Amino acid sequence: MPRRPIYITDLDHTFLRSDLSVSNFSAETWNKKAESSIMTIATARSFQKSQELLKKIDINAPMILLDGTIVITPERKLIDLKTIDKKLGDAIVDVGIQFDIHPFILGLKDNALNEAFLYPEKLNDYQRDVLKGYKDDSRMQFNPNNLTMEQNLKIVYFGYEEQLRPLYEELKKVFGTSIEAKLSPEKYGGGYFLTLLHPKGDKAHAMKKVMEYLERDHEEITVFGDSVNDLGMFKLAGTSVAVSNALEEVKAVADLVLPHSNDEDAVAKYLKSIG
């Protein structure tokens, strides 16, 4: 009996439309494919937000969340967790303060995997715009002293490239391999974001954990993506697929570049085309 194929998709700018919706066509195509395939996601978003955005979607394998820091089943069984401890987290923030930039911090507030989203007192214009999208988020907590948590999932700086690139270079110099640092364009607002993770808290390491759980080989996977945090998965997967609106550096390493964008249901059209 042939083994079920495995598909893992990024969400923002890949599977989700730019207004964060899932079209009926995408939902129906995905769910039909899930009847005979292993289907899951790899996203920078949290468990809570992914559940909200994907109410119409059937996911039948562990999900890669928060850039790879959490691997968890749809039933909320934890497979893997990679966090930055408070000592290292506070040291990272101290470097940012030297550059006059204060971060957002996403961490765990209890053993039930409930998250807290800490935001600073000092905000740049770009951070203020980002916060508007979280005004009704129950995870939000004011963090005037810029202190990190005991278990930090990721530390994120939003701003502009000229602000964040010097900080990115300094953090790599100071902390080396003890952190994973990713600097990337943010397509919704036109700025940049800098994400700091556990060195094994990225999507590529998380994908390996999913494969161990499924007892399958990474060469059996097809992955879909658009951005820098998808590159590790692209290098590991048997087939890597970029949507037409992906960053050029992502398209350059993809096995296949789709003719459609996320707003044209690119992933679903591909899944339908292969039967």
N, C-alpha and C positions, 0 to 999 in steps of 0.2 A: 504493500500500500504506500503510495507516495506521501512524503512528509508535507505538512502544510507550510506554504510560504510565509515569510515573516516580513511585515511592513512596519516601519517606525517613521512617524512624521513629526517635524517641528510644527508649532502652531502659528505664531505671529509671522505674518508676511509669507507664509507657506501654505498651511491648510486653512487658517482663518482668513476671511476677507478683512480688508483694512478697517472696517467698522466693527471688527471682532465677531461678526456673525458667521454662522455656518449655513450655507444655502440648502434648500431641500434636496437639490440634486446631489450635493456633496454628501449629505447625511444618508440619503438612500443608497448611493453608490458604495460608500464606506461600509454601511451595515450589511449590504448584500455580500461584499467581499469578506466580511468578518464571519460569515457562515462557513467558509471553507479555508480561512487563513488566520494567522496570528497577527493581530492589529493593535498597535499601541502608539504612544506619543513620547516625544522628548522635547521639553519646553523649559523656558526660564520661569514659567509661571508656577504658582503654588498648587497644592492639592485642591484647596477650596476654590480658587479661581478657575482651575481647569474643569472642575465638576460643574461650575456655573456655566461656563462657555460651551461645554460639550454635552449638554443634557440630551441631545438627540443622537449621540454617538455611542456605539457599542465598542468597548475596549475590553479585550480578553487576555491581556498579558500585563506584567508589571510596567508601570509608568515611570519615566525618567523626568523628574521635576526639579525646579529651581536650579537649572543649568547642569544638573547631574549630582547635586548634593543629596538628593533623596531618590531612592528607588522603592516603589511601593505598589502594591496591587490595588485594583479598583475597590476591593473590599477593605482596604486600609491595613493590610498586613505589610509590615516594614521588611524590606529585603536588604537595604543598605542605607547607611547614613554617614555622611562626611561633613564634619563641622570644624570651624576655627574656634579655638578656645579663647577665653577672655583675655589672657595675657598677650597672646599674639594679636588678637583683635584690637585691643587698646593701643598696642604699639603701631599697628597699621594706621589707626585713626590719628595718632600723634604726628605721623609723617604728613598726613593730609592737612592737618592744622598748620603745619609749617608752610604749606602752600596756600593757606587761607581758604581751604575748601573743606566743608563738613559733609559727612556722608549720610545716606540712608542705610539702615542696618536691618536685615531680616534674620531673625533667630527663633529658636524654640523656647517657649516660656514654661513648658511642662513636659512630662514624660508621655503625655497623650498625643504628642506631635502637634499641639496647637501653636500657631505662629504669632509672633509679634513683629510689627513693622515700625521701627523707630525712626523718627524724623527730627532733624536738628532745628535749633533756634535760628541759626544763620542760614539763609537760603539764597541762592542766586536766582535769576529770572527763570532759567530753565527748570530748576527744581520746583519753583512755584507752579509752573505749568504742569509738571508731572503730578504734583500733589492734588491738583484739581480732579484728577481721575480717581483719587482714593478717598474723597471726602466722606463717603458713607461706609468706608471699610472698617469693620470692627477690630481689625488687627492694629490700627494706628495708635501709636503712643508717642507723646512728646518727649524728646530726649535732649534737654538743654545743655547737659554736661558732656555729650558725645561719648558716653560710656557704652561699651559693647556688652553682650550677654554672655552667659556661661557657655552656651552653644550657639554660635553664629553660623548661619547657613551661607549668607553672602553679605558683603559690604559693597555698596554701590555708590559711585559718584556720577552725577549727571551734570553736564555742562557743555563746554565747547572745546574743540580739539586743542586750541592754543592754551587752554587752562589744564586740560587733563593729560596731555602727552608728557609734559615734564614730570608730573606726579607719577605717571605710569613707569617712566624710566627710573625714577628714584626708588619706587617700591620694588622693582625688579632687582635693582642694585643692592638695596638694604636686606631684602628678605630671600632673594634667590629662589631656590627650589622649595622653600617652606610654604609658598603660596602659588596659586594659579591666578595670573592676572590677564584679563582680556579687555582690550580697548577697541571699541567698535562704533560705527555710526548708528544713530538712533533714527529710524526712518520716519516715525510719526511726527517728531518735532523738529528735525533737521540738525540736531546737535550730536553729541557723542555721549557714551556712557562707559565707565570703567568699572569692571566687576572683579572683586577679589574673592577667591574660593580656596577651600582646602586643595592641596595639590592633586588629589585624586577625586575631587568633587566636580569634574567636568563630564560632559555627555559621553565622551569616549570610554572613560573608565566605568561609567554607569551602564553603558551598553554591554560591556563585558559581563557585568553582574547579571543583567537580564539574560544573556546567553547561558551563563552558568545555571541560572534558575530553570531555564527551559531545556537545558542539556542539548543545546544546538550550537552550531558553529557560526561565527560572525560572517563567514562568506555566504551564508544562506539568507542574509538580510538585505532588503532594499530600504534605503533611508531617503527621506526628502528633507530639504532645507534651503536656507537662503543666506545665512549670516556666519560670522566668524565662529560663534560657538558650535556650529555644526561641522566644522572642518575635521575635527578628530573622528567623528562618526563616519564622515565621507572616506577617510583614509582606511578605516577598518572594514566597512561594509562590503559585501560582495558586489552590490550595485548602489551607486550614489546618484541621486537625481536632484537637480537644481531647478527651481521655478524660474520663469523668464525674468522676474524682478529681483533675482538674487544678486548679491554683490559680485563684482567681476572676479575677485579672488576665489570665490566659491565656485562660480561657473568653470573656472580654469582647471579645477581638480575633479569636477563631476564627470561621471561616466556618461551622463545624459543631461542635456539642458532642454527643458520643456518649452514649447512654443507659447505657453499660456502663463499668466501671472496668477497670484493668489486670488485676485479679484475676478478671475475668469475660471475659478474652480480647477486650477491646474492639476492638483493631486488626484482629484476625483476623475477628471477626464483621462488621466494616465491609467488609473486603476480600471476604468471601464474599457479602455482600449486593449488591455491585455487579457480581458475576459475573466 
